Amino acid sequence: KEPFVVSTRYRKKILAFIKEALGRTDEGKKLKEKYFEGKKNYQKPYTFSVFFPNSEAKEGKLIVNGKEIRIFFSSNDIAFFICLYNGIRQLSDYDPLSNGISPSWYIYPIKQERIMRREVIFRTLSPVLIRDYEGRKGRGFIGFDESKFLLHFKYNIITLADVFLGKEINESDIEIDILEAKKVSAFTYGGEIGNKMVFGIKCDSDVINLIYDIGVGAKRSQGYGMLEVVK
């Protein structure tokens, strides 16, 4: 099979694909309007990551050998997931990467086991973007090696717990230990700082399950911050 080229800004294409899938069913259209078209900026209840087997980065693009694309999608909202699933099944005519390839969709729902313990080690499946919250306003993204990184990482988790769980937690309720990390470019936004990490977290199990389900950090709904359990 001939290799094909994918822009490193492919996450925007996948986001468009998600919106298109939601728009294919009546219930999905309501969710699309709520999360993507309304005036209120709702936090999105999902994250995703994309894997191109047998690919290599070259001059700002991905060279993909073969035609397989794997999209991993995670949500804590079963209604959202069902609407997306039903919409994707109707997208045989949709070219997600605008590269002239007609996709054949193989969809495998995977049930994630609920995490019952308060301490977990996670690996990032897609880079985590952490905003620099100065005066509680985002001022760009920061790397894991900056002194304020953990503080702002915790602030993001505190915000997610408040929005999705209605749970008030403090910085002292979260312990984070970064075990491995490297900075990468988040090309979707012109080369902003992203972080690939393995990190341990100790916190309430409901909060741990939340970030496992919907991701962590900024721009989760645009393909950042997805996690997998290491231990």
Buried (B, 14 or more C-beta within 10 A) or exposed (E): EEBBEBBBBBBBBBBBBBBBBBBBBEBBBEBBEBBBEEEEEEEBBBBBBBEBEEBEEEEEBBBBBEBEBEBBBBBBBEEBBBBBBBBBEBBEEBEBBEBEEEBEEEEEEEEEEEBEEEBBEBBBBBBBBBBBBEEEEEEEBBBBEBEEBBEBBBBBBBEBBEBBBEBEBEEEBBBBEBEEBEBBBBBBBEEBBBBBBBBBBBBBBBBBBBBBBBBBBBBBBBBBBBBEEEE
